[in-house]
Amino acid sequence: MFDTLSDRLANTFKTLRGKGRLSEADIDSAAREIRIALLEADVALPVVRAFIANVKERARGAEVSKALNPSQQFIKIVNNELISILGGETRRLRFAKTAPTVIMLAGLQGAGKTTLAGKLGRWLKGQGHSPLLVACDLQRPNAVNQLSVVADRAGVAVYAPQPGNGVGDPVQVAKDSIEYARSKVHDIVIVDTAGRLGIDQELMQQAADIRDAVTPDEVLFVVDAMIGQDAVNTAEAFRDGVGFDGVVLSKLDGDARGGAALSIAHVTGRQIMFASNGEKLDDFDAFHPDRMASRILGMGDVLSLIEKAEQTFSQEEAAKMASKLASSKGKEFTLDDFLAQMEQVRKMGSISKLLGMLPGMAQMKDQINSIDERDVDRTAAIIKSMTPAERQEPTIINGSRRARIAKGSGVEVSAVKSLVERFFEARKMMSRMAQGGGMPGMPGIPGMGGGPGRQKKQQKQAKGKRRSGNPMKRKAEEEAAAARREQAAQGGAFGLPAGGQAQDFELPDEFKKFMG
């Protein structure tokens, strides 16, 4: 959604890099480009004016003029102002002192309230709560049935005493749901209300009546992030007519320009609390203004990536895999382990979305978008077509075995060969990293077993090559080196001392294996 805005901002910052100081003209030019980028992204005009005024005021102050790197300081100011218009700090849900906590969803028809009720229920269940979804949309055809299906997929309970399709009193259903939740020990009630195609008095009145009947702890306004400036107008109408405490953005994975997300918090004075960025029930999370600002500026979102990994990977399994890679050059790490790791990564979500969270990936979004998610499924199919022995020891896979595996997985023989070769390369690289050797061509990483040892060895070698600046001392060093060479020349093969027995010397095991 923010790709166009990110590209424009990146081009603006590129012109500032490398400048020793920023002149008044540089600041005005950058501010003008940012203003155009925000307006093209459909950000509300009052928000753009306030944003640009704050950026220019701070950029002309001492924090930029006295900075060692003015361009980076300017980017930091833009980042801070983006966080500010997105709502500042992350807003958390308020829970009632006495259960159940009542959350009411409001918004226009088609904004995605019913699906979002299931996503919110699943998210709260993952936090250790027991949510109950309440079907109070009794007007839209099949709305009650849809909520029941969504609740079943999310693994949460649903309260739907009325069939809907124009039958039943939504206010009475909402009122009865509180007692039902208490009797079934549900600590959170999520009320799904009806919407309209546009703002009208009947919609406002029904929402106000449900609000008065259940006295919700949180009223969340669900807004479609793809409808642009109209989202802000609708939010203002709901704020004045019914009132709400927070905003939930749905369809954030769309290709609209994203101005609603940047405008709504600033215009309404209510923070964005959650964001839905996909069709799956787990494509939903709390909204963090600082992380969203970081994504817009192409800095990635490493914290969200870490949180996803922590939710998916167990610490015990990770430690087990690390020990396999660190021992005996990673030979204990098999294709079964590789498949398990790959399936764990798939549970985290789309590969392209995960890569998009890494810093610096904004410049590679075309390559990321071209990633075929089905390649992972093809790789899994190839591995599952192998016998247990082949997965444990891929070196036994010969031509006839490759042909059988290819036939079983529906791929070309070359794909099987390529997978096995890539597995060996990946295992070698991961093993080296696990042992502290770092990436190929890079020094050992301190803090990862073996790294410091390698560094000490390198330091010793470097130290031995130095020559003293003192002529007398240098002469003594050269004489000592000559004596050592003479002593080595008198000794036997492999540096054995003179008179030593060659049969007493043992070759290292690795060298024996290499020599056959």
FENMOKA-V960139 format. One record per residue. N is the residue number from 1. OMEGA is omega in radians with two decimals (none if undefined). Layout:
# FENMOKA-V960139
n	omega
N	OMEGA
N	OMEGA
This chain:
# FENMOKA-V960139
n	omega
1	-3.07
2	-3.07
3	-3.10
4	3.12
5	3.14
6	-3.14
7	-3.14
8	3.14
9	3.12
10	3.11
11	3.11
12	-3.10
13	-3.13
14	-3.13
15	-3.11
16	-3.06
17	3.10
18	3.14
19	-3.13
20	3.06
21	-3.14
22	3.11
23	3.09
24	-3.13
25	3.10
26	-3.13
27	-3.14
28	-3.14
29	3.13
30	3.13
31	3.12
32	3.12
33	3.13
34	3.12
35	3.13
36	-3.13
37	-3.12
38	3.13
39	3.09
40	3.10
41	3.07
42	3.06
43	-3.10
44	-3.07
45	3.11
46	3.13
47	3.14
48	-3.14
49	-3.13
50	-3.12
51	-3.10
52	3.13
53	-3.14
54	3.14
55	-3.11
56	-3.13
57	-3.13
58	-3.11
59	3.13
60	-3.12
61	-3.04
62	-3.04
63	3.08
64	-3.06
65	-3.12
66	-3.11
67	3.09
68	3.11
69	-3.04
70	-3.09
71	3.10
72	3.11
73	3.11
74	3.10
75	3.12
76	3.12
77	3.12
78	3.12
79	-3.13
80	3.14
81	3.05
82	3.10
83	-3.11
84	-3.10
85	3.08
86	3.05
87	3.12
88	-3.10
89	3.09
90	-3.14
91	-3.14
92	3.08
93	3.02
94	3.13
95	-3.13
96	3.11
97	3.09
98	-3.11
99	0.07
100	2.97
101	-3.09
102	3.10
103	-3.13
104	3.10
105	3.13
106	3.12
107	-3.12
108	3.08
109	-3.14
110	3.14
111	3.11
112	-3.09
113	-3.06
114	3.10
115	-3.11
116	3.08
117	3.09
118	3.12
119	3.13
120	3.11
121	3.12
122	-3.13
123	3.13
124	3.08
125	3.08
126	3.10
127	3.11
128	-3.13
129	3.09
130	-3.05
131	3.06
132	3.10
133	-3.09
134	-3.11
135	3.09
136	3.02
137	-3.06
138	-3.09
139	-3.10
140	3.14
141	3.09
142	3.13
143	-3.14
144	3.13
145	3.13
146	3.14
147	3.12
148	3.12
149	3.14
150	3.13
151	3.13
152	3.11
153	-3.13
154	-3.14
155	3.13
156	-3.09
157	3.12
158	3.08
159	-3.09
160	-3.10
161	-3.10
162	-3.10
163	-3.11
164	-3.09
165	3.12
166	-3.11
167	3.06
168	3.14
169	-3.09
170	-3.13
171	3.13
172	3.10
173	3.13
174	-3.13
175	-3.12
176	-3.08
177	-3.12
178	3.11
179	3.12
180	3.14
181	3.12
182	-3.09
183	-3.13
184	3.10
185	2.98
186	-3.08
187	3.11
188	3.08
189	3.12
190	-3.06
191	3.11
192	-3.07
193	3.14
194	3.07
195	3.06
196	3.08
197	3.11
198	-3.14
199	3.00
200	-3.04
201	-3.12
202	3.11
203	-3.11
204	-3.10
205	3.13
206	3.13
207	3.13
208	3.13
209	3.10
210	3.11
211	-3.13
212	-3.09
213	-3.04
214	-3.12
215	-3.05
216	3.07
217	3.09
218	2.96
219	-3.10
220	3.11
221	-3.13
222	-3.09
223	3.08
224	-3.08
225	-3.07
226	-3.07
227	2.99
228	-3.03
229	3.14
230	3.09
231	-3.14
232	3.13
233	3.12
234	3.14
235	3.11
236	3.13
237	3.11
238	3.13
239	-3.11
240	-3.06
241	-3.08
242	-3.08
243	3.05
244	-3.05
245	-3.11
246	-3.09
247	3.02
248	3.13
249	3.06
250	3.10
251	3.13
252	3.11
253	-3.13
254	-3.10
255	3.06
256	-2.97
257	2.97
258	-3.10
259	-3.13
260	-3.13
261	-3.12
262	-3.05
263	-2.86
264	-3.13
265	-3.10
266	-3.06
267	-3.06
268	-3.07
269	3.10
270	-3.04
271	3.01
272	-3.06
273	-3.11
274	3.10
275	3.09
276	-3.03
277	3.10
278	-3.10
279	-3.12
280	-3.09
281	3.13
282	3.05
283	-3.02
284	3.12
285	3.06
286	-3.11
287	3.13
288	-3.12
289	-3.11
290	3.14
291	3.11
292	3.10
293	3.12
294	3.10
295	-3.12
296	-3.13
297	3.07
298	-3.11
299	3.12
300	-3.13
301	-3.04
302	-3.11
303	3.11
304	3.12
305	3.12
306	3.13
307	3.10
308	-3.14
309	3.14
310	3.13
311	-3.03
312	-3.04
313	3.04
314	-3.09
315	-3.12
316	3.12
317	3.14
318	3.13
319	3.13
320	3.13
321	-3.14
322	3.14
323	3.09
324	-3.12
325	-3.07
326	-3.06
327	3.06
328	3.08
329	3.05
330	-3.07
331	3.09
332	3.12
333	-3.02
334	3.10
335	3.04
336	3.11
337	3.13
338	3.11
339	3.13
340	3.12
341	-3.12
342	3.13
343	3.08
344	3.12
345	3.13
346	3.12
347	3.14
348	3.12
349	-3.11
350	3.13
351	-3.12
352	3.10
353	3.13
354	3.12
355	3.13
356	3.13
357	-3.13
358	3.12
359	3.07
360	-3.11
361	-3.14
362	-3.13
363	-3.08
364	-3.03
365	3.09
366	3.11
367	-3.13
368	-3.13
369	-3.12
370	3.12
371	3.11
372	-3.11
373	-3.10
374	3.10
375	3.12
376	3.13
377	3.12
378	3.12
379	3.12
380	3.14
381	3.14
382	-3.11
383	-3.13
384	3.10
385	3.13
386	3.04
387	3.09
388	3.14
389	-3.14
390	3.10
391	3.13
392	-3.09
393	-3.08
394	-3.12
395	-3.13
396	-3.10
397	3.12
398	-3.07
399	-3.10
400	3.11
401	3.12
402	-3.14
403	3.13
404	-3.13
405	3.14
406	3.14
407	-3.13
408	-3.09
409	3.09
410	3.13
411	3.08
412	3.12
413	-3.14
414	3.13
415	3.10
416	3.13
417	-3.14
418	-3.14
419	-3.13
420	3.13
421	3.13
422	3.11
423	3.13
424	3.13
425	-3.13
426	-3.14
427	3.13
428	-3.11
429	-3.13
430	3.11
431	3.13
432	3.12
433	-3.13
434	3.13
435	3.09
436	-3.12
437	-3.13
438	3.10
439	3.11
440	3.14
441	-3.13
442	3.14
443	3.12
444	-3.11
445	3.11
446	3.13
447	3.08
448	-3.00
449	3.08
450	-3.11
451	-3.11
452	3.14
453	3.12
454	-3.12
455	-3.13
456	-3.14
457	3.14
458	-3.13
459	3.14
460	-3.12
461	-3.13
462	-3.10
463	-3.11
464	-3.09
465	-3.11
466	3.08
467	-3.10
468	3.10
469	3.13
470	-3.09
471	-3.11
472	-3.12
473	3.13
474	3.13
475	3.13
476	3.12
477	-3.14
478	3.11
479	3.13
480	3.13
481	3.13
482	3.12
483	3.13
484	3.12
485	-3.14
486	3.12
487	3.14
488	-3.13
489	3.13
490	-3.11
491	-3.11
492	3.14
493	-3.13
494	3.07
495	3.10
496	3.11
497	-3.11
498	3.13
499	-3.14
500	3.13
501	-3.11
502	-3.09
503	3.12
504	-3.07
505	-3.14
506	3.06
507	3.04
508	-3.10
509	-3.12
510	-3.12
511	3.10
512	3.13
513	-3.12
514	-3.11
515	3.14
516	none
